[in-house]
Amino acid sequence: MIESSVSKPLHKFLSDLTGEERFGVALHLATKDLVRLKLKEAEEIIQYFEHRYKMDFKKFKKAWEKGEIPQKHSFQVEKDYWEWEAATSDRERLRQMIEKLP
């Protein structure tokens, strides 16, 4: 049913991308690959900030709340905080998604 509502160019694209002719299987494979790629990107961002600040986000957040982060209200440090927090949330959400994928 879903297959009949998908354009032929999209079906071909998914088939070429995954090497699978069956639409449902190709869509599943492409989705799984996309989630893995997004998870890898989130993990790379997290590693960058962990290296930069020499701690994980949980410790950084506690230090932030205690006022132990130098220049915590500077543009760069606040930006790092929000990007790091987003990457951490994304990682957890994406891990849950991978667990649910068959």
C-alpha positions in Angstrom: 0.0 0.0 0.0 2.7 2.5 1.0 4.8 1.4 -2.0 2.0 2.4 -4.4 2.1 6.0 -3.1 5.9 6.4 -3.5 7.2 7.9 -6.6 9.2 5.7 -9.0 12.3 8.1 -8.7 12.2 7.8 -4.9 11.9 4.0 -5.1 14.8 3.8 -7.5 16.9 6.1 -5.3 16.2 3.9 -2.3 17.0 0.8 -4.3 20.2 2.2 -5.6 21.2 3.5 -2.1 20.6 0.2 -0.3 21.0 -2.4 -3.1 17.5 -3.7 -2.2 14.6 -3.8 -4.8 11.9 -4.4 -2.3 10.6 -1.0 -1.1 9.8 -2.0 2.5 13.2 -3.5 3.0 15.0 -0.6 1.3 13.2 1.9 3.4 14.0 0.0 6.6 17.7 -0.2 5.7 17.9 3.4 4.8 16.2 4.4 8.0 18.5 2.3 10.1 21.5 3.8 8.3 20.3 7.3 8.9 19.7 6.7 12.6 23.2 5.2 12.9 24.7 8.1 11.1 22.9 10.7 13.3 24.0 8.7 16.3 27.6 8.8 15.2 27.4 12.6 14.6 26.0 13.1 18.1 28.7 11.0 19.6 31.4 13.0 17.7 30.0 16.2 19.0 30.0 14.8 22.6 33.5 13.6 22.3 34.6 17.0 21.0 33.2 18.8 24.1 34.4 16.1 26.5 37.9 16.6 25.1 37.6 20.4 25.2 36.3 20.6 28.8 38.0 17.4 30.1 34.8 16.1 31.6 31.4 14.6 30.5 28.3 16.7 30.2 26.9 15.6 33.5 30.0 16.9 35.4 30.0 20.0 33.2 26.4 20.8 34.0 27.0 20.4 37.8 30.1 22.6 37.5 28.0 25.1 35.5 25.3 25.2 38.2 27.9 25.7 40.9 29.5 28.6 39.0 32.8 26.6 38.5 32.9 27.1 34.7 35.1 30.1 33.8 33.2 32.7 31.7 30.1 30.6 31.8 28.0 33.4 30.4 30.2 34.1 27.5 28.7 33.5 24.1 31.0 30.6 23.3 30.6 28.8 26.6 26.8 29.1 26.5 26.8 28.0 22.9 28.9 25.0 23.8 26.6 24.2 26.7 23.4 24.2 24.5 25.1 22.2 21.7 26.5 19.6 24.1 23.2 19.2 25.9 21.4 18.8 22.5 23.9 16.2 21.4 23.5 14.3 24.6 19.7 14.3 24.3 20.0 13.3 20.7 22.3 10.4 21.5 19.8 9.0 24.0 16.8 9.4 21.7 18.7 7.8 18.8 19.8 4.9 21.0 16.2 4.3 21.9 15.2 4.4 18.2 17.9 1.9 17.3 16.7 -0.5 20.0 13.1 -0.3 18.6 14.2 -0.9 15.0 13.9 -4.6 14.0 
